[in-house]
Amino acid sequence: MNMAFFGSSLVSAYWNGAATYYRGLIRELHSLGWRVTFYEPDAYGRQQHRDMDDPHWAKVVVYPPTQDGVDACLEQAAGADVVVKASGVGIFDEYLEREVLRLQSPSTLVTYWDVDAPATLARIDADPADPMRANLPRYDLVLTYGGGQPVVQAFEKFGARLCVPIYNGFSPETHHPVGCRARFRADLSFLGNRLPDREARVEEFFLKAAERLPSRSFLLGGNGWDGKPMPGNVRWLGHVYTADHNALNCSALAVLNINRESMALNGWSPATRVFEAAAAGACVITDAFTGVGDFFEPGREILVAGSGEEVAEILADLSPRKARVIGLAALARAMDQHTYARRARGLDWLLRGEITDREAAQCA
């Protein structure tokens, strides 16, 4: 089976939070017999900040950020068994959303894969003239990387034939326990780029907690935080390459997850880093969101906070032994239920037409 995948980037996680999600699922699809060609634009400095070479499990085609570049890739993609247009490519998105549908045929399934469903849904809900209102019902399948039933129902309201969440996960080959590293030692670490619908929540759940615990150490990783006022006990690392994520997750007493506001409001949208941190055996503290208990058990496998004050209270009461117990419980749950191999198995059945039930695809 051949798949043509139009996405932001497979080889660079620079300003590209979907990178490890794409990598985990595409690697596992390859092991199930899929040959994937990933088309990504040379844009946003990603090719200059690659964190991996072209993998053996996918063919990567980097095209110039021009319409001619896009058209050449669309021509190459013709005849694939499955064509995927992911959200957030960043270059000619609206054009691609329309033009991939020209590749649809009885032997070619065309899929829209949304890695930021709340943003897409808000956009088309606010604008009756948004082209996706007409395009969405034409796609054979809509996939999302989170959102649960509220997102499924919203896409179906706009005419999606079938919408299936394929949740984030992790690959044991790339995310696993390692030894701690002095550079990443802290009482609480948080990794995330500075984005408009995340910044206020970072101020609440991370920076406010740091203010309340001036004797504890806090570590912030991610792009865009330069110039941001921070308490003196917060150390900013800048961009943290994927190869360093295991050490980052294993070197702090606890790892904080903060959902973007839109993801938290929709629920059932755990970030990739929740699973990656759990896979490293880290003790994860997350901001509260609906559906968290469907992925990890609060209090036993993950700690849940409703405010920065609660983050500070949890951290003040957290001993190294308690953190270790919670981290090991999360690791066991992640290995059992949240690997990309498991996610890809259900996706494979779905794309091959062997199942049409969204629950079966999610629970494979």
C-alpha positions as CSV (number, residue, x, y, z in Angstrom):
1,M,0.0,0.0,0.0
2,N,1.3,3.4,-1.0
3,M,0.6,6.6,0.9
4,A,1.3,10.2,-0.2
5,F,1.4,12.4,2.9
6,F,1.4,16.3,2.7
7,G,2.5,17.6,6.1
8,S,4.6,20.3,7.8
9,S,7.8,18.2,8.3
10,L,8.9,14.7,9.1
11,V,12.6,15.5,9.5
12,S,12.4,18.6,11.7
13,A,10.7,19.3,14.9
14,Y,11.6,23.0,14.7
15,W,8.4,25.0,15.3
16,N,6.7,21.7,14.4
17,G,5.0,19.9,17.4
18,A,3.5,17.3,15.2
19,A,6.9,15.8,14.1
20,T,7.1,13.0,16.6
21,Y,3.4,12.1,16.1
22,Y,4.0,11.8,12.3
23,R,7.3,9.8,12.9
24,G,5.8,7.4,15.3
25,L,2.7,6.5,13.2
26,I,4.5,6.5,9.8
27,R,7.3,4.2,11.1
28,E,4.7,1.8,12.4
29,L,2.7,1.9,9.2
30,H,5.9,1.1,7.3
31,S,6.3,-2.0,9.5
32,L,2.7,-3.0,8.5
33,G,3.5,-2.9,4.8
34,W,2.9,0.8,3.9
35,R,5.3,2.7,1.6
36,V,4.9,6.4,2.6
37,T,6.2,9.4,0.7
38,F,6.2,12.5,2.9
39,Y,6.0,15.8,1.0
40,E,7.1,18.8,3.1
41,P,7.9,22.4,2.1
42,D,11.3,24.1,2.6
43,A,9.9,26.7,5.0
44,Y,10.2,28.3,8.4
45,G,13.8,27.3,8.8
46,R,12.9,23.6,9.4
47,Q,15.4,22.2,6.9
48,Q,18.1,24.3,8.6
49,H,17.2,22.8,12.0
50,R,16.7,19.2,11.1
51,D,17.0,16.7,14.0
52,M,17.1,13.6,11.8
53,D,18.3,12.4,8.5
54,D,15.8,11.0,5.9
55,P,14.6,7.7,7.5
56,H,14.6,4.3,5.8
57,W,10.9,3.9,6.6
58,A,9.7,6.8,4.5
59,K,10.7,8.7,1.4
60,V,11.0,12.5,2.1
61,V,10.4,14.9,-0.7
62,V,11.3,18.6,0.2
63,Y,9.7,21.0,-2.3
64,P,10.2,24.7,-2.8
65,P,7.5,26.9,-1.2
66,T,5.9,27.8,-4.5
67,Q,2.8,26.7,-6.3
68,D,4.9,25.0,-9.0
69,G,6.6,23.1,-6.2
70,V,3.2,22.0,-4.8
71,D,1.9,21.1,-8.2
72,A,4.9,18.9,-9.0
73,C,4.3,17.0,-5.8
74,L,0.6,16.6,-6.5
75,E,1.5,15.1,-9.8
76,Q,3.9,12.6,-8.1
77,A,1.2,11.7,-5.6
78,A,-1.4,10.7,-8.2
79,G,-2.2,7.0,-8.1
80,A,-1.3,6.4,-4.4
81,D,-3.6,4.2,-2.5
82,V,-4.1,6.9,0.2
83,V,-3.4,10.6,-0.1
84,V,-3.2,12.5,3.2
85,K,-3.5,16.3,3.5
86,A,-2.5,17.2,7.1
87,S,-3.5,20.5,8.6
88,G,-0.8,23.1,9.3
89,V,1.5,22.5,6.4
90,G,2.0,26.2,6.5
91,I,2.4,26.7,2.8
92,F,-0.5,26.7,0.3
93,D,-2.7,25.0,2.8
94,E,-6.0,26.1,1.3
95,Y,-4.8,25.2,-2.2
96,L,-3.7,21.7,-1.1
97,E,-7.0,21.1,0.8
98,R,-8.8,21.6,-2.6
99,E,-6.3,20.1,-5.0
100,V,-5.7,16.7,-3.2
101,L,-9.4,16.0,-3.8
102,R,-8.6,15.9,-7.6
103,L,-6.6,12.8,-6.8
104,Q,-9.6,10.9,-5.4
105,S,-10.7,7.8,-7.4
106,P,-12.2,4.4,-6.7
107,S,-8.6,3.2,-6.0
108,T,-7.4,6.3,-4.1
109,L,-8.7,7.3,-0.7
110,V,-8.2,11.0,0.2
111,T,-7.9,11.8,3.9
112,Y,-7.8,15.1,5.8
113,W,-5.7,14.7,8.9
114,D,-6.2,17.5,11.4
115,V,-3.5,18.0,14.0
116,D,-5.2,21.1,15.4
117,A,-8.9,20.3,15.1
118,P,-10.2,23.0,17.5
119,A,-8.5,25.7,15.4
120,T,-10.0,24.3,12.1
121,L,-13.4,23.9,13.6
122,A,-13.4,27.4,15.0
123,R,-12.3,28.8,11.7
124,I,-15.0,27.2,9.6
125,D,-17.6,27.8,12.2
126,A,-16.9,31.5,12.1
127,D,-16.8,31.9,8.4
128,P,-19.7,30.6,6.2
129,A,-17.5,31.2,3.2
130,D,-14.6,29.1,4.4
131,P,-13.7,26.7,1.5
132,M,-13.4,23.8,3.9
133,R,-17.2,23.9,4.4
134,A,-17.5,22.7,0.8
135,N,-14.3,20.5,0.8
136,L,-14.8,18.6,4.1
137,P,-17.8,16.4,2.9
138,R,-15.8,15.3,-0.1
139,Y,-13.0,13.7,1.9
140,D,-13.3,10.0,2.3
141,L,-12.1,10.2,5.9
142,V,-11.2,12.8,8.5
143,L,-8.5,11.9,11.2
144,T,-7.7,14.0,14.2
145,Y,-5.0,13.6,16.8
146,G,-7.4,14.3,19.6
147,G,-10.7,15.8,20.6
148,G,-12.8,12.8,21.4
149,Q,-16.6,12.7,20.8
150,P,-17.0,16.5,20.8
151,V,-14.6,17.0,17.9
152,V,-16.1,14.0,16.1
153,Q,-19.6,15.4,16.3
154,A,-18.4,18.8,15.2
155,F,-16.8,17.5,12.1
156,E,-19.8,15.4,11.3
157,K,-22.0,18.5,11.7
158,F,-19.9,20.0,8.9
159,G,-20.5,16.9,6.7
160,A,-17.5,14.7,7.4
161,R,-18.4,11.1,6.3
162,L,-16.3,9.5,9.0
163,C,-14.1,11.2,11.7
164,V,-11.8,9.1,13.8
165,P,-9.4,10.4,16.5
166,I,-5.9,8.8,16.2
167,Y,-4.4,9.8,19.6
168,N,-0.9,10.8,20.3
169,G,1.4,8.1,21.7
170,F,5.0,7.1,21.8
171,S,7.6,4.8,20.3
172,P,9.6,2.7,22.8
173,E,12.5,2.8,20.4
174,T,12.8,6.6,20.7
175,H,11.2,7.4,24.1
176,H,12.3,5.4,27.1
177,P,14.1,5.8,30.5
178,V,17.6,7.1,30.5
179,G,20.0,8.5,33.1
180,C,19.6,12.0,34.3
181,R,21.7,14.8,33.0
182,A,22.9,17.7,35.0
183,R,21.9,20.3,32.4
184,F,18.3,19.2,32.7
185,R,18.0,18.8,36.5
186,A,15.1,20.7,38.1
187,D,12.2,20.3,40.4
188,L,9.8,20.9,37.5
189,S,10.4,21.1,33.8
190,F,8.1,22.2,31.0
191,L,8.7,21.9,27.3
192,G,6.6,23.8,24.8
193,N,6.8,26.6,22.2
194,R,5.4,30.0,22.9
195,L,2.0,30.1,21.2
196,P,-0.8,32.6,21.6
197,D,-3.4,30.2,23.0
198,R,-0.8,28.6,25.3
199,E,1.0,31.5,26.8
200,A,-1.6,32.6,29.4
201,R,-1.8,28.9,30.6
202,V,2.0,28.8,30.9
203,E,1.8,31.9,33.0
204,E,-0.8,30.3,35.2
205,F,0.4,26.8,35.6
206,F,4.2,27.2,35.3
207,L,5.3,30.7,36.1
208,K,2.8,31.3,38.9
209,A,3.9,28.0,40.5
210,A,7.5,29.1,40.2
211,E,6.6,32.4,42.0
212,R,5.0,30.5,44.8
213,L,8.0,28.2,45.3
214,P,11.1,30.5,45.1
215,S,13.4,27.9,46.6
216,R,12.6,25.3,44.0
217,S,14.1,25.1,40.5
218,F,12.1,25.3,37.3
219,L,13.2,24.5,33.7
220,L,11.6,25.9,30.6
221,G,12.3,24.5,27.1
222,G,10.9,25.6,23.7
223,N,11.1,28.3,21.1
224,G,10.0,31.9,21.5
225,W,10.3,32.6,25.2
226,D,13.1,35.1,24.9
227,G,12.1,38.4,26.4
228,K,9.4,36.8,28.5
229,P,9.5,38.1,32.1
230,M,10.2,35.1,34.4
231,P,10.9,34.5,38.1
232,G,14.6,34.1,39.0
233,N,14.2,30.4,39.7
234,V,13.2,29.7,36.1
235,R,15.9,28.7,33.6
236,W,15.1,28.9,29.9
237,L,16.8,26.4,27.5
238,G,15.5,27.5,24.1
239,H,14.8,24.8,21.5
240,V,15.3,21.3,22.8
241,Y,16.1,18.7,20.1
242,T,14.1,15.5,20.1
243,A,17.3,13.5,20.9
244,D,17.4,15.3,24.3
245,H,13.8,14.7,25.3
246,N,14.4,11.5,27.2
247,A,17.1,13.1,29.3
248,L,14.9,16.2,29.9
249,N,12.0,14.0,31.0
250,C,14.3,11.8,33.3
251,S,16.2,14.6,35.0
252,A,13.5,16.5,36.8
253,L,11.5,15.6,39.8
254,A,8.3,16.1,37.8
255,V,7.4,17.1,34.2
256,L,4.6,19.5,33.6
257,N,2.1,19.2,30.7
258,I,0.2,22.3,29.7
259,N,-2.4,22.0,27.0
260,R,-3.2,24.8,24.6
261,E,-6.4,26.5,25.6
262,S,-8.4,25.1,22.6
263,M,-7.2,21.6,23.3
264,A,-8.1,21.9,27.0
265,L,-11.6,23.2,26.3
266,N,-12.4,20.4,23.8
267,G,-10.9,17.7,26.1
268,W,-9.5,14.3,25.1
269,S,-6.5,15.9,23.6
270,P,-3.4,14.9,25.6
271,A,-0.2,16.3,24.0
272,T,2.4,14.0,22.5
273,R,4.7,15.0,25.4
274,V,2.4,13.4,28.0
275,F,3.0,10.0,26.5
276,E,6.7,10.7,25.8
277,A,7.3,11.7,29.4
278,A,5.3,8.7,30.7
279,A,7.4,6.5,28.5
280,A,10.5,7.8,30.2
281,G,9.1,6.9,33.6
282,A,8.6,10.6,34.5
283,C,6.1,11.8,37.1
284,V,3.8,14.0,35.0
285,I,1.7,16.9,36.4
286,T,-0.9,18.0,33.9
287,D,-3.4,20.9,33.8
288,A,-6.9,19.5,34.1
289,F,-8.8,18.6,31.0
290,T,-11.9,16.5,30.3
291,G,-11.0,12.9,29.5
292,V,-7.6,12.7,31.2
293,G,-8.7,9.6,33.1
294,D,-9.3,7.8,29.8
295,F,-5.5,7.8,29.3
296,F,-3.9,7.8,32.7
297,E,-5.4,7.3,36.2
298,P,-5.3,10.6,38.2
299,G,-3.5,10.3,41.5
300,R,-1.8,7.0,40.6
301,E,-0.4,7.4,37.0
302,I,-0.6,11.1,36.6
303,L,-1.2,14.2,38.8
304,V,-3.8,16.7,37.8
305,A,-3.8,20.4,38.7
306,G,-6.6,23.0,38.2
307,S,-4.4,26.1,38.7
308,G,-0.8,27.2,39.3
309,E,-1.5,27.2,43.0
310,E,-2.4,23.5,42.8
311,V,0.8,22.8,40.8
312,A,2.8,24.4,43.5
313,E,1.0,22.5,46.2
314,I,1.5,19.2,44.4
315,L,5.2,19.9,43.8
316,A,5.8,21.0,47.5
317,D,4.3,17.7,48.6
318,L,6.1,15.5,46.0
319,S,8.9,13.3,47.3
320,P,11.4,11.6,45.0
321,R,9.9,8.2,46.1
322,K,6.4,9.2,45.3
323,A,7.4,10.7,42.0
324,R,9.2,7.4,41.1
325,V,6.1,5.3,41.9
326,I,3.8,7.5,39.8
327,G,6.3,7.5,37.0
328,L,6.6,3.7,36.9
329,A,2.9,3.3,36.9
330,A,2.6,5.7,34.0
331,L,5.3,3.8,32.1
332,A,3.4,0.5,32.6
333,R,0.2,2.1,31.3
334,A,1.9,3.7,28.4
335,M,3.6,0.5,27.3
336,D,0.3,-1.4,27.5
337,Q,-2.1,1.0,25.8
338,H,-0.4,4.0,24.2
339,T,2.3,2.9,21.8
340,Y,2.2,4.1,18.2
341,A,2.3,0.4,17.2
342,R,-1.1,0.0,18.7
343,R,-2.4,3.2,17.2
344,A,-1.1,2.3,13.8
345,R,-2.7,-1.1,13.8
346,G,-6.2,0.3,14.1
347,L,-5.3,3.0,11.5
348,D,-4.1,0.3,9.1
349,W,-7.3,-1.6,9.4
350,L,-9.3,1.6,8.8
351,L,-7.3,2.7,5.7
352,R,-7.5,-0.8,4.2
353,G,-11.3,-0.8,4.7
354,E,-11.2,-3.8,7.0
355,I,-13.1,-1.9,9.7
356,T,-15.4,1.1,9.6
357,D,-16.0,1.4,13.3
358,R,-14.2,4.3,14.9
359,E,-14.1,2.7,18.4
360,A,-12.4,-0.4,16.9
361,A,-9.8,1.8,15.2
362,Q,-9.1,3.6,18.5
363,C,-8.9,0.5,20.6
364,A,-6.8,-1.7,18.3
